[in-house]
């Protein structure tokens, strides 16, 4: 996140919604929000609550019911709409990002070509720049859409569900890319997303839509610790404060666990997932041993020490 507090976009008493049977359907009560330069903000909320409608209103595609949106810098939007021109190449698609800057003859100049190449490079699409869109994976298509927005050279990027339907690797890559763009280029980026785990680890701030038509804002950690996330999402069996699914012990054996680092954490996860309760004074002791990059587990039970080469072996022995 940038140390600057320069406001890039702000709303004043903004009511968002749509008309139905000649009546306004209000999705959010009057909102007064700000996006600061160099921030990555994740916009979260349940399905159908109005995230896409607000994104479109902020971009100027949809008119507000009341109130104002003030954009202090140029703005680009990336929606989830399908691209029909599948015979276009990635470079062709990115080139469309320059069209708002072209004259009536639609002729690209040297600056346009430079912006296109910069966008392709920033999103690491050089190796597939000449591929047709029909040949791209979903993740590559989303990257190409982001590059198109970058070619527009806008200071504010608004993205609606850019990681939807992608595998974990592509979701992580896109969120890391957006975070890097905010940090290194000073762009203001608002992302509507359902990726709770990634938002908590990458966003500078969260906009959290509530069921009473409000948007609560804050840094991710504050919203976790003050219970706002739990209130909004009513998470079942997932403890946000620890970042883990809650496990209920169902075995009689209590286990004392000794170790450190990621090996300790994953051993603890395996034990709790398998129904064991970790107890500091338990008579059954498991030690996580790491020597020369090799992991072993030592089980002390009934004053007998036994070593194992894998967690699967350890769990089988404990269960017997």
C-alpha positions, 0 to 999 in steps of 0.5 A, a space after each residue: 500500500 502506498 504511504 500516500 493518502 491521495 484520494 483517487 475516487 470518492 462517493 458522496 451519499 451514493 445510492 446504488 440500484 436499478 429500476 423495477 416496475 418504475 420503482 427504484 430498487 436500492 441495493 446500498 444506502 447512501 455511501 460515502 467511500 474513498 479509494 486512495 492512490 496505490 491501494 489494492 481494495 477487495 470488495 466482498 459480500 454475498 452473491 447477489 448483494 450488488 457488487 457488480 452494480 456498484 462497480 459499474 456505477 463507480 466506472 460510470 457505466 450505470 447511473 446512480 440513483 442519487 449521490 455522486 461519484 468523483 473520479 480524480 483520475 482516468 478509470 478502466 473496468 474489467 468485467 466478466 463478460 465473454 469476448 465474442 471475437 475468439 479469432 483475435 489474438 491476445 495482442 489484438 485484445 490488448 490493443 483495444 485498450 488504446 481505442 479511447 485515445 485514438 482519433 477518428 482514423 483509429 491510427 496507432 502512434 508510437 506511444 500507443 504501441 509502447 503502451 500496448 507492449 508495456 501492458 503485455 510485459 507487465 502481465 507476462 503475456 509475451 509468450 502468448 501475445 500472438 495466440 488466438 483468444 480461443 486457444 487461451 485458458 480461463 486464467 490466460 484470458 483474465 490476464 489478457 483482460 487485465 492487460 487490455 485495461 493496463 493498455 488504457 493507461 488508466 490510474 484506477 482499475 475496477 475489476 469484477 470477479 477476475 478470479 472467478 472459476 479459476 484454479 488456485 494457482 491462477 487465482 494466486 497469480 492474478 491477486 499477486 499481480 494486482 498487488 504488485 501493480 498497486 505497489 509499483 505503479 501507484 494504481 488504485 485497484 478495486 476488486 470484487 471477489 469471493 476469494 476470502 483467503 486471498 483477500 485477507 492476505 493481499 488486500 490493503 483494505 476491504 469493502 464488506 457489503 452487509 445485509 442491511 445495505 451498508 459497506 463496512 471498510 477497514 484493513 483485513 486484520 481489524 475486520 477479522 478480529 472485531 468479528 465483522 467477517 463472522 457477522 457478515 458471512 456467518 461462517 460455519 466451521 471456519 475460524 477466521 482468527 486462526 484461518 482454519 476449519 474448526 475440528 472437534 476432537 473425537 478420539 480419547 488420546 490426548 497428544 503433546 506436540 513438540 517442534 517448530 516451523 511449517 513441519 510443526 504446523 502441518 503435523 498439528 493440522 493432521 492430528 486435529 483433522 484426525 480427531 486428536 486434541 493437542 494438550 501440553 501435559 499429555 503422556 503421548 508425545 510426538 516430536 517433529 524432527 528435522 535433520 539434513 532437510 529430512 523430516 521424521 516423527 518420534 512417538 513416545 507412548 507408554 515409555 516406548 519411542 518409535 520413529 516414522 518417515 511420514 505422517 500417514 505412518 504416524 497416524 496409523 500407529 496412533 490409531 492402533 
